[in-house]
Amino acid sequence: MVQFNLPKNSKILKGNYFKDKNESQNIKKINVYRWDPDKKENPKIDTFEVDIKKCGNKVLDILNKIKNEIDPSLTYRRSCAHGVCGSCAMNVNGINTLSCMKSHKDIKGDINIYPLPHLKVIKDLVADLSTLYRQYESIEPWLKTKEKKSKNFEINQSKKDRKKLDGLYECIMCACCSTSCPSYWWNGEKYLGPAVLLQAYRWIIDSRDDERKERLKTVADKLKLYGCHTIMNCTNSCPKGLNPAKAISSIKKMLATN
């Protein structure tokens, strides 16, 4: 049988154990992925004992408590804490989610927190999203209209056409869907991934946009679009309850029928 071995410097080691000093009764063990590029060391898993009765209900509250009271070197992204900005996306117990929306009360046993999978790690729980943002820029995510039309008149939209954008405009580009997609893991440089393709469809379907044909041509590429194999991980992992797989299928249908 073939045996695969990871490079020695990529193997995850056992890290530090931070025991609760107050002998609390409501202890939860939090296992957190740690890696500091400046230390030239292997990644490790640090374990923190946290009194969950003395922090908020969300996973982000636990991370804030760890950073504020136990280990200030812990690094992660966060901003709004209300599921709007998408900054705090990470992998919690094997599922990509927003840590500000995920309740630790729903998790039995230890809580395991990792950065978003299959991305380069900048530090600790901070993943490198630069490729995703370049792909997002490539679809030109803004309204493209004839110059005279947009300057001289208000661009009206019927209620029916506006409704078509529901389930699309709510995307906050947190990357939970794309980083849960095996096709994106394998071809992340060429396949646009569910997050970007959902955004592409949002502008393709907008009745006010005058560049539908050009937008379809932009994504009509074997690798950009057809890397999708409808695995559905993207839809299952979206913290906003959106359906990127349906948007991708709609683009394919438009290309096939037009």
Secondary structure, DSSP 8 states (H G I E B T S, - for coil): -------GGGS-EEEEEE--SS--SSEEEEEEEE--TTTT---EEEEEEEEGGGS-SBHHHHHHHHHHHT-TT-----S-SSSSS-TTEEEETTEEEETTT-BGGG--S-EEEE--TTS-EEETTEE--HHHHHHHHHT--S----HHHHHHS-----HHHHHTTTTTTT-----TTGGG-HHHHHHTTTS-HHHHHHHHHHHHS-TT-S-HHHHHHHH-STTTTTT-----HHHHH-TT---HHHHHHHHHHHHHH-
